[in-house]
Amino acid sequence: MVQDLEPISSPTAVKIVDAASHLFMQRGYKAVSINDIIRAADVTKPTLYYYFADKEELFVQMGLRVLQEMGARLATAASAPGGTVARLRALAAVLMDDRDRDMRMMRHEMAEHLGPANRNRLARAFFTHLFRPILGVMEEGVAEGTLGHYAPVTLANLFLSMSEACQEFAGESRMAAWAAESGIHVQISPISTGEMVDLFLYGVAASGRPGAADAH
């Protein structure tokens, strides 16, 4: 059913979901209470329960909203002009722009705290909105011969994982914080979308890899 993948759209409900989203992404699912969300959203408990059955439904609605917004931008990127490489760069730009929306954390919290029905609901939303546009570009790339050696679904998984991993190199990333807290004096330079796509296409071998200067 596609209908159960659509986020709630009432202005009051969206206000509550926005408040819950900020808390969930900042603290994690378990550490956030309904009372925390009520205070952050500045609503009454009856108002919250009018729209949402429980905290689990709030988390699901957060995920659906984030994924729908991201999916719309990924769908646009997947149809960008210029062929497979241009579309990969456009996809990477969307995926790496969402540093405040940690998809890995969301998937972990989903697996850890949601019941089977809601896990399945969000998993289908992840595939529909996040994974499917990437998979489509990989299928086109393999069909036209730009990409090869692996199945499109493997390439899509690899591309998504690499884009998420590259967020660790952002200036305010966990990697930078960990280095500073450990007293390690190392400069962690952000990885651009062009560099990420270059790594995806050509790897890190010293030879046989085109220059990435024009991909930044």
Summary of the structure (lengths in Angstrom):
residues: 216
radius of gyration: 19.4
end to end distance: 40.3
largest distance: 64.0
contacts: 613
relative contact order: 0.10
helix: 70%
strand: 0%
